[in-house]
Amino acid sequence: MSTNEQGEPFGGWLLKQTGRDDWIGTLAKQAKSDPRFSRATTPDELRKRLQEAGAEGDSFEALDDAEVEWLSA
């Protein structure tokens, strides 16, 4: 499991972002509603799941932005 400098896994960080009114908030809400999503999910694992689900480019951009924020948190 990968973590940021604060020792927080990506999935756990993302779930805390559900109150945001931006693309990351939307991604967080989608993750929260997915029963297979876990606090230990890595950005690469989520990227793979989005590809398998046929997600559009906006979802990948949101994930990229979320990963950058998570790493700098």
Secondary structure, DSSP 4 states (H G I P E B T S, - for coil): --B-TTS-BHHHHHHTTTT-SSHHHHHHHHHHH-TT--TT--HHHHHHHHHHHT--HHHHHHHHHHHHHHHH-
